[in-house]
């Protein structure tokens, strides 16, 4: 994937739903702390849930700060029982879709994407954290120049 992993999602609710239609996070530890009565669908009772309310937005992150996937971000949409559900989604990716693979391999694409890259590389992070620093076949790292995997 050229743009890399999705790190955040903004789910905007464009309509009210009379019953059902919740967004549910089945792996959330907070599900045990969320009381649910008969106004919640059976689906919503399987995890931490958010009822759709027109004008509200839900922001959640798919990656931990160390760029590993956060399984708690796994979510689903419960079936609408009464009414209609309209929503809009905005995905925020690690990188822009504007730079293609070929550009990243050229001198113009050989850059550090974080000002701390030289310091991190000097302290051995290229070896300790290669997925973030150098990248993989699917995702380019943030510190390719400092890790000397390309030439500017």
FENNOR-V262134 format. One record per pair of residues at least 12 apart in sequence whose ideal C-beta (glycine too) atoms are under 10 Angstrom apart, sorted by the first residue. I is the first residue (numbers start at 1). J is the second residue. Records with the same first field share a line. If there is no record, write none. Layout:
I: J + J
This chain:
1: 93 + 94 + 95 + 97 + 138 + 139
2: 93 + 95 + 96 + 97 + 98 + 99 + 100 + 101 + 103 + 104 + 138 + 139 + 140
3: 91 + 93 + 94 + 95 + 96 + 97 + 98 + 99 + 100 + 139 + 140
4: 63 + 67 + 93 + 94 + 95 + 96 + 97 + 135 + 136 + 138 + 139 + 140 + 141 + 142
5: 62 + 63 + 67 + 68 + 69 + 93 + 94 + 95 + 138 + 139
6: 61 + 62 + 63 + 73 + 91 + 92 + 93 + 94
7: 61 + 62 + 63 + 64 + 65 + 67 + 69 + 70 + 73 + 91 + 92 + 93 + 94 + 95
8: 59 + 60 + 61 + 62 + 63 + 73 + 90 + 91 + 92 + 93 + 94
9: 58 + 59 + 60 + 61 + 62 + 73 + 75 + 89 + 90 + 91 + 92
10: 57 + 58 + 59 + 60 + 88 + 89 + 90 + 91 + 92
11: 23 + 50 + 52 + 56 + 57 + 58 + 59 + 60 + 75 + 77 + 87 + 88 + 89 + 90 + 91
12: 52 + 54 + 55 + 56 + 57 + 58 + 59 + 86 + 87 + 88 + 89 + 90
13: 50 + 51 + 52 + 53 + 54 + 55 + 56 + 57 + 58 + 85 + 86 + 87 + 88
14: 52 + 54 + 55 + 56 + 84 + 85 + 86 + 87 + 88
15: 52 + 53 + 54 + 55 + 80 + 83 + 84 + 85 + 86 + 87
16: 51 + 52 + 53 + 54 + 55 + 56 + 83 + 84 + 85 + 86
17: 41 + 51 + 52 + 53 + 54 + 78 + 80 + 81 + 82 + 83 + 84 + 85 + 86 + 87
18: 80 + 81 + 82 + 83 + 84 + 85
19: 38 + 39 + 40 + 41 + 51 + 78 + 79 + 80 + 81 + 82 + 83
20: 40 + 41 + 42 + 43 + 44 + 51 + 52 + 77 + 78 + 79 + 80 + 81 + 82 + 83 + 85
21: 41 + 43 + 44 + 51 + 52 + 77 + 78 + 79 + 80 + 81 + 82 + 83 + 84 + 85 + 86 + 87
22: 36 + 40 + 41 + 43 + 44 + 45 + 47 + 48 + 49 + 50 + 51 + 52 + 76 + 77 + 78 + 79 + 80 + 85
23: 44 + 47 + 48 + 49 + 50 + 51 + 52 + 58 + 60 + 75 + 76 + 77 + 78 + 85 + 87
24: 40 + 41 + 43 + 44 + 45 + 46 + 47 + 48 + 49 + 50 + 74 + 75 + 76 + 77 + 78
25: 46 + 47 + 48 + 49 + 50 + 58 + 60 + 72 + 73 + 74 + 75 + 76
26: 43 + 46 + 47 + 48 + 49 + 71 + 72 + 74 + 75 + 76
27: 47 + 48 + 70 + 71 + 72 + 73 + 74 + 75
28: 47 + 48 + 49 + 60 + 71 + 72 + 73 + 74 + 75
29: 48 + 72
30: 47 + 48 + 72
31: 44 + 45 + 46 + 47 + 48 + 49
32: 47 + 48
33: 48
34: 47 + 48 + 49 + 50
36: 48 + 49
39: 51
40: 78
41: 78 + 79 + 80 + 81
42: 78 + 79 + 81
43: 76 + 77 + 78 + 79 + 81
44: 78
45: 78
46: 76 + 78
47: 72 + 74 + 75 + 76 + 78
48: 72 + 75
49: 75 + 76 + 78
50: 75
51: 78
52: 77 + 78 + 80 + 83 + 85 + 86 + 87
54: 86 + 87
56: 87
57: 87 + 88 + 90
58: 75 + 87 + 89
59: 90 + 92
60: 72 + 73 + 75
61: 73 + 92
62: 74 + 75 + 91 + 92 + 93 + 94
63: 94
66: 129 + 131 + 132
67: 94 + 129 + 131 + 132 + 139 + 141 + 142
68: 131 + 132
94: 113 + 132 + 139 + 140 + 142
95: 113 + 139 + 140 + 142
99: 111 + 140
101: 140
104: 135 + 140 + 144 + 150
105: 140 + 144 + 150
106: 150 + 151 + 152
107: 150 + 151 + 152
108: 152
109: 140 + 144 + 145 + 150 + 152
110: 144 + 145 + 148 + 149 + 150 + 151 + 152
111: 142 + 143 + 144 + 145 + 146 + 150 + 152
112: 133 + 141 + 142 + 143 + 144 + 145 + 146 + 147 + 152
113: 140 + 141 + 142 + 143 + 144 + 145
114: 132 + 133 + 142 + 143 + 146
116: 142 + 143 + 146
117: 133 + 141 + 142 + 143 + 144 + 145 + 146 + 147
118: 143 + 145 + 146
119: 143 + 146
120: 132 + 133 + 142 + 143 + 146 + 147
121: 133 + 134 + 143 + 144 + 145 + 146 + 147 + 148
122: 146
125: 143 + 146 + 147
126: 141 + 143 + 144 + 146 + 147 + 148 + 149
127: 147
129: 141 + 142 + 143
130: 143 + 147 + 149
133: 146 + 147 + 149
134: 146 + 147 + 148 + 149 + 150
135: 147 + 149
